[in-house]
Every structure is written in structure tokens, then in C-alpha cells.
């Protein structure tokens, strides 16, 4: 006989679990060593039932939240349901066994109650240094996954509450910054320990039977509500194509083809016909592709639907093995999670622009703008490494302009503040950081602006790498909206006046995907981040909005005249 | 009629099994079924159904991987 649970109690349990995930994140943010944790928030925290069903998540990184489902599934499959003991913690960062990309490490802790396994708590986080071919990982010209860092299949770093020293030694001897790695992992472990205590407290208050019944009911509710949202989209087959520009090794586009079928409450996102996998690191593994589709539909549907396993049940993602959306071992994958993922999410919006014009948005800037660097801190003699990323313009959508310089749609992260950047890392001084006028795609609802950052090397030498996209092909607009501006990356050597691309200065194949370039004291780097696409005909834009844009410096007077057709406003700016 | 089966997790093989419909890598447990004249691996019975109802009408027979 099933347990009937009143809606108030269900809401209490749902909010409790979500709040627990949020607090896990606060623990990580406040106790970690690296800015990518405590400033960028490039991590996620999730709770699962013993079968691997996601029970709760919080508002962290969408690409990680989708992929961690697969990472946990694999871990439970590989270790087996009886493979866990109280006090164990499993680590996992192998993309070909379910994780997103090598820098993202998952830690998983089983939660026991009166001797029985009742839940898993897990977090996944982007480590700032993972022992790849160059500092910070995400080597833009990697050709196999072994160049992207230390791979860890699901193994225990704590067994029955005790550190497994052999595993710790392997990890710490492979990362360039072991002290930071250790501090960040300890923050993750602290977060899991806190979550375990919270779940114990919940069960102590409500009883195990009630909590398990509530969890099952919450997943059923989420599934029903998500299916109802999908049923509101007109049935049909929708298509869209986009491409990833170069892979750091070969100068060619990698087309991605989407056939999206909406059939009642079911969705099939079919990527058959997409390009074969790339030689360089722009490949997505299956979990990343699936995660990008979940991310798109979570943006399109009611945000009050409980964020648990039930949300994902209506979706089938078809990603043929050996393609750029589901590459085969041992292809490199670092940029799949930072560059290809946002492209896939945006493609859902593009496909559905005529079916649900009130809900979709134009393309965002579509790159995490990964710029990585490392070296030896001259102040201490200790190694340092950092994964720096930037915001982009987001696409315009019905009723609203796109956000300016917000980290791309797969990330929900934050950039590193200038003050922290300069304090923590001796390598650079930030010379300027600004929004770029006219970089947002024109539209009735304008695309968000991209930005520009210029910084100067302040140490004898620093090793830099990059893995950026949307440097050649513009973020697209929808429903008559215009394209956002592309990004770019340049270097100006000390004592010279000319900005040159890395191709021109260092002979890299790609202007935006390379690794291991040495810059020296006084050299400057200029990163330009793409804008977002526009929504709707720019000639329909509210004249007062154009006036404000010109006054704020978001749109030039020339563009106000030529693109928005507002001759009379040009002179007033 | 298909059934749930298990495959061995190996650290010695480079080629990893994947669902014949969606391409999802299979860790251990899979739904084994005869479809389109061949024994095939799927994530679930639902993916066996979609292989017959969605994949075959659009793309035709798939080589067994």
C-alpha cells in the first residue's frame, strides 16, 4: 500500500534537500583554496538515492549537474550496490567512464542509516590544475585524452573514514599545485560530510520510510510536470545546424546537426549526421551532450518543477559514437564541456524559435573563453596554475535584452574579480576590463554585450594556453534579430605597438586554441568576448530603449541610425 | 523478447560498448534484445522500442557494433 504524503510535507522535504545542496556549495566556496572554487563557483552539489536517481540539486553549473548523473550511474554500476561502506569516499574524473571532462572531479559519499545504504551525496568540481600537458589543463591542441590530465576511474580515496594514502599520493604527485589540490579536495570532502549529517537529521526527524516515499513522489511529480510542459510545445520535427570552428589542430568547421522531435510528452534530440569526432579537444562525450539538452529544456520550462531525476525521464538523446557529440576513446574532450556544450543548448532554442517564440532566446556568446596559465610564483618559489574564464553576451529573448558579460549558458559560474586575480596570481596586471559597444546582436530585444580584457605580464615568464570558440562565426540571432559580434585573442610583445594574433606571433595553428605558449615580462594579452544574438527585427525596438543604449554607450550613434533606423536619436547621444 | 544482462567492465579493452539506439556508453548492465535480425545492446527496453519505431524507419538497419 502506497504512502499518501500531503503536499506541504513534500515541499518541506524538497526544500530541505535543495537547501542541503546549496549549503554543500557554501561549504566548498568558503573553505576551498582556489579561486575557481571560491570565486568562480565552478562546482555542483547533488543528492542521489541508492539506485542512482538524482533527488536534489541546487543552482550550480548546469553542465555538471547533467553529467554527474552519468558519473554516479557509472560509479554505482562499476563498484556494485554492495561496493560501498560507511565512511567511504569515491573519486572519479574519467570522461570515458561517465564524467564530463578531465578537470572535473566527482567525489561521492554513500550515506548509511542503521547499517543500510540510504543515499549518496556527491559534488563535482573543476580543479584548477590536473596534470595535463600544460598548466591548468584544457590544452587547446591536445590530440588524445592522456594529454588532458590524470585520469581517475572510480576509486576510493577514503575507505571506512580513513584516507587511502596510495591514491592521494598518485593524485598529488601528478598535479602541479598539490597544496591547492589537497585544499580543494578537503573542501569537497567537508561538503559531503556536512550533507551526510543533514540527511541523517532529516531521517531522524521524519523517519526513513517517509523520506524514501517522499523522494519517489517528488520524482514522479517532476516527471509529470516536465511532460506537461513538453506537451505544450506543438508536436513536430524541428531541425537546426551550427558548427564548432576549428579544433586547435585542423582549420575546418565541425558541423553539428540536430533533429528534434516533440511527440506528446516525449522529446528525442537526435544528432545523427553531425561531424565525425575532431582530432583536437572540442569533442563532447555522451554525458556532456545529454546534459546540454537537459539544460536547454530546464531553461524553457517552469523553474518551479522540482529539479530531480524525474525532470530528465522524458528525454532521449541520440548521439552516434565517433562523432563530435559522442566521441570515442581516446579522443580529447576538454573543450566539449566548455565550448560544444553551450552550442548544443543554443541549438535547441534555434530549432524551437518558431514553435515557442515566447520562450526561446537567441544564441549566447557560446564560449567559456578558457584562458589558462601557470608558472612559478617568484614571491614564494611555489608553482601556480589558474583556469580563467570570462563572460559573454547572452541572446535576446521575448521582452528582454540579453545579459551582458555573464558566463556562458552551460556554466552559471562567475569570473575571477580583478582584485583577486591580481592578488592570487603574480603573472598579470589587469590594464582594462570593459563592455564592447555594438557587440550585442541588434534586435527588438538586443543581444547582451561582450567584453574586452587587456592584461600585462608582470613576471619573467608565464606559460599560457587557450581554448576559445565563436572567434570566427557570429552568435546567431532569431526571428529577424542580428548576429552578435565574434570574439578574439591577441598578443602585443613588450616594446612593440602592434597587436598580433597568436598565429602570427607564435605560429599556432588556431588563433584561439593552443597550449604552452611562453609570454614574458611586459607582454600584453587582449581577450575579446563575443556578444549575444538579437531577437526580432531591430526596427521594432522601442525607440526609448535605443536612446538609453546610446546614452549608456551600449550602442553607437552610427548603429542607432543604420541598424535601428532612428535618425532623430543619433544626434542626441 | 529482451532481458537485462551484464557485461564485464574491463580496463584492458579500448573499445567500449554503447547503446545501439542512443550511443550511451554501457558500463555493466544493459538490455539485450534481438532487433532487426541481430542481437543488440540497449540502455533499456524503451530504447529497444525506439530503435524499431524511430531509428529503423528513418535510417534503416544499423551495423551491429
Interface residues (C-beta under 8 A of the other chain):
Chain A: X70 X73 X74 X77 X78 X96 X97 X98 X153 X261 X268 X272 X286 X290 X316 X317 X318 X319 X320 X321 X326 X328 X329 X330
Chain B: X9 X11 X14 X15 X16 X18 X21 X22 X23 X24 X25 X27 X28 X29 X46 X47 X50 X54 X55 X59 X65
